[in-house]
């Protein structure tokens, strides 16, 4: 398995961040935490 140079890793990370930003920008998300044992919703949060 070949490794990556620091410059390659930096380029990959920047490209991924740019792609995620364009895909997720101006979207709304809701995160729901449900307790596995009781099946009760413990937390809900909306992110913009």
ChimeraX attribute file (.defattr): number of C-alpha atoms within 10 A of each C-alpha:
attribute: neighborCount
match mode: 1-to-1
recipient: residues
	/A:1	3
	/A:2	4
	/A:3	7
	/A:4	10
	/A:5	9
	/A:6	9
	/A:7	9
	/A:8	11
	/A:9	12
	/A:10	12
	/A:11	12
	/A:12	13
	/A:13	12
	/A:14	12
	/A:15	12
	/A:16	11
	/A:17	12
	/A:18	11
	/A:19	11
	/A:20	11
	/A:21	11
	/A:22	9
	/A:23	10
	/A:24	11
	/A:25	9
	/A:26	8
	/A:27	8
	/A:28	9
	/A:29	10
	/A:30	9
	/A:31	10
	/A:32	12
	/A:33	12
	/A:34	13
	/A:35	11
	/A:36	8
	/A:37	6
	/A:38	8
	/A:39	9
	/A:40	10
	/A:41	11
	/A:42	10
	/A:43	10
	/A:44	10
	/A:45	9
	/A:46	9
	/A:47	8
	/A:48	9
